[in-house]
Amino acid sequence: MKLTISQKITRAGIYLFAFSLPVSFVPAEFGIGLAVLGWLLEGLINKHWQVHWNSFFIPLLFYIGWNLLASAISPRPLHSLWAVADNEWSLLIMLMMYWTVRDRAALRTIVNLFLAFSSVAMVYAIWQTFGGVELYRHMQLAPLGSYF
C-alpha cells in the first residue's frame, strides 16, 4: 500500500509518539500534533476523511462529555476546561491509530517501538533507584532511605 504525503506525516507522528512517550511528553505531544496534522491534510487535500465508528467510542465519548460538563459547571470553568485539554490530549493518539493504521506490519512496528523504548526507560529508572546516579546529567541523586 503506497502512502500519500499526508499519510506519511500521520505515520511519522505516531512513530514519534511511540518511541518518545516513555522518555518525554514534549516529543510525544509533538507526535500527536503531527499525526493530527497529517490526518487533517489527508481529509482536506485528498478528500479522504479517515473516520470509522466503533462501539468502543461510546465510553470514550461519555468520559470526555462528563469531563466537559464537570468543567463547565465548576467554579472556574475556563481553568477546568484547560485542565481537561491538558490532561486528555493522549486520547487523540488512540483515534489516530484506529483511524489511520490499517496494516499489521505498521501496527507491529509501532508496538515494538513503544515496548523497546519503554524497556530502556524502565532499565534507566531501576538504575537511578538503586545506583543513585543520573547518567544523563552526571549527577548524584539525593538518597531516600536505602534508595535514591
Beta strands, then each sheet from edge to edge (+ up, - down):
strand 1: 133-134
strand 2: 139-140
sheet 1: 1+ 2-
end
